[in-house]
């Protein structure tokens, strides 16, 4: 593990108080949540398309507004120490732009405490759902910050046409790109290499993220090392969420090849999963557990990915500039970063601009 990975971002203070930078959620879906609403009974979903279908039916049946549900979850994230997030928000002909408007309205209510990037996300298909591409373009003028994509080959049916569309939107509007890729195997690695090639040809190095990227988690794939190398050359990010039975990356391997990793919550109490809290303290603990973190350096890395690592992804300067005496910090009853990751206590205090956050 590199010295960077081992370096602590937590600063012990007198009285057993530990100061950390603010936390950053690099991949969350606040428009789908039921946080603060009634219980949602989930349906079986053996395939990705079943999950997406269940999601649409649930969203159409919600009686609470997108703004109120998203606000409830995002408010809880702030109270847990999150200071920035990248929110993937559904755009499609079935729902129009209401989710983008709702999450942006919730973000504005929390603006003193939380920096929110919104990714326009074609959950129900891009080219395979006619009219969505036009809505995606419109969303970039109505509250969305980034262009999203999803499984160009297996879900949308045409890798090159999908990438033409999303890279074209990103180019025309000067936006970054964040693509969900759930596919696994050699074919998925080939998709990643094509995305890397386009990233370089479009001059978008450092501005493309792949969410989940389960194919990068299978160390038995012979093409994995060269895929990681071309991703690193393109400055591409991987966002992992360490969910349930989903694959998790070998962090040492990605680090050796130079692929940067961010951490996120994904869906929280939505149709996809009954679990999650929106707390990145909980999420870094889960990442450590799922990846078999053992040493202090491995546990410290989980803390770094949940704070300064994610901050680099979303450009959250307040978190990146943390020095231990920063005006923006989270205070915990803990002696060290590794202890914090394992014990996952609630914050004693969240401080923005030198003032205690009170919500």
Steps between C-alpha positions, in 0.01 A plus 500: 500500500629846413594765754204704374262217587652456844503871588234597755259784431377493862651727765480405870412784739493536875235315697482200268343697214598420142464757220442381143424674173139507389375182338416474130246262346628433150196303375148532644141493365299735725205524261412132553508490879210436738692664786254669732204329330310180570636150461543368145475123448747395231431251222738225385726613217724229351629723218605864459199566276271374778660740746451787257137404437428476873668837548279672243183353648604610849584852387167541322319387817676729750270757659777710659674739261851442369612816677372393841639146481836617365521777759434256785782272387745778417430670833585175679821476298598852608434415866727196452786720376452501121597834344482412129337239281455391140131423453387282210148612411268323258405663171261328261180532304313320777577771759630797302726735694309502829772305683769747394283791611417331831858411593625844396233662722605279792866587437421871506338462843824346627739724305674648808604151607513274195652522151294292256593394146204359305562239230223472241455123504309309226395216732228371265718504189645777285468414131278201578250738666421751223478858614739455792802641320314826442396510868859436604609802298223712650594392852843659463331838494257420781715388791716208384878541506635180341402262222423143606483168318406142577615162363543614139508148357280275713228748595501759221596254228776687316832585661622742233170683450458541877851636539452728198195643678643552848842623390323727252287653776805541720694669220224739396428614854849477652394247764664203668372147448398225746389162360349208693646169381359189667621254233773251581750290307727556203231688308458752778877553518499566126228763556718665763795513263281659233378759751862569592592539133220749448589685817847566362383581147248752641764657724296411810778347709406508868137584423342155451378272779371144483250409769508145641730364225452147628724366223797662676436283806577164334873440532470176298434696180822497292424841345457673836857636536509662156148638551610663825806643326301667221248632752784650704650657187161660432473620861174311545337451841319200642217557749428202724226461759588168671139389485353171622612216278640728227868457409754730662836602353840391623607846608873420506478388135319811380741716694805328346363564152412861579119483474342743744208380711210685661246361746125548507170382646316415175128446573379561856172346620361487147347227285846358434591446865349540848843588639711814531499818705677757283780507759848474352624399845291186461611460140874516568450238772322279247776552243758391755297193592428399140860544385653321800679806639724391786796731549483862611610605152215307337246651741644848451452456126128444553484829690695678228273369223195620696644850547785647296479235227139582425571871538756479220238336278234768553734797546401572859779738596386535861570133561817489292645791698458334839803545727361413842413857593268548206180699527327196349540181700325210672575416864478149644567325831785287366875474549597430137378456145506118512300502823248735339455272197436198721284660770301730264374736771263785429673838475531708814487809281494598134661838431453712185654846471602479864141448618330188633250360251154490653215350299 
